Amino acid sequence: MVREHWVYNNVARIPYRCNTIGQGINEACSCAVNLNLSSFAEDGINMKGNVTCSTTWNFQSAFFFSGTIITTIGYGNIVPSNETSRAFCIIYALVGIPLFAIMFSGLGEVISNFLSKLSSHVDKLDTKPWIKNFLIYFIFGLFGFTLFCCIPAAIFSIVEKWPYTVSLYFTVITLTTIGFGDYVIGENPDIDYIPLYRIMVYLWMLFGFAFMATFVQFTSERLRQRAKSRKDRRRQKKVHQIKTETTPEDSSNLTEQEGISFMVFLFWC
């Protein structure tokens, strides 16, 4: 890939840097003739030996590709290459995504039960509501972020030989289903991956997705309940103000005024 990039910048783009097409072709030909191993070596590119590319559609790659479809990540590093595979991909996505959602809800229920127990213990504390919400979000969020982002990022950094910041970036982009595709696991030809590497990564993705969805749903539910409780308190406050403004003296005066008005009405009649 590095060699292709070097050739693209130094040879293929020569016609675009020249004034005429003929001048570009002549310069490209002369450059191609003068290229040798020493010129690549000066740029730090080793041209010795052959580069062996691994097969794209092996079982691990196909398994990982099918997982990125039903999880709606879609990295884009592996795509169908013919009409038949594209047609099957459409059918597989329409059927697989709803089935994955059913399985996904089961995993989310397990995590939701754990979160409910945590919230019940925190709600028993004698403190302000916003402090309770902060403790729940901080404890559960820190636990989930460490378990599903920080620890996997350290593993990816070791296996893929990425900087830790890049690995952490990959975990967050993956679990949020953004999936840019600029970094994908298992794509380095210089690394001898174990056969179950991508399968284990896919299992991490499943539990990570379940955690992210449960945390987002729980957060939205807590915010909705808090907004509802605020609305109820405001309504009760308004009712209390109305009751306190209408005193017994005001009601008696109102009754006397109504009686006088009624007597005047009878007199004129």
Disulfide bonds with the S-S distance in Angstrom:
none
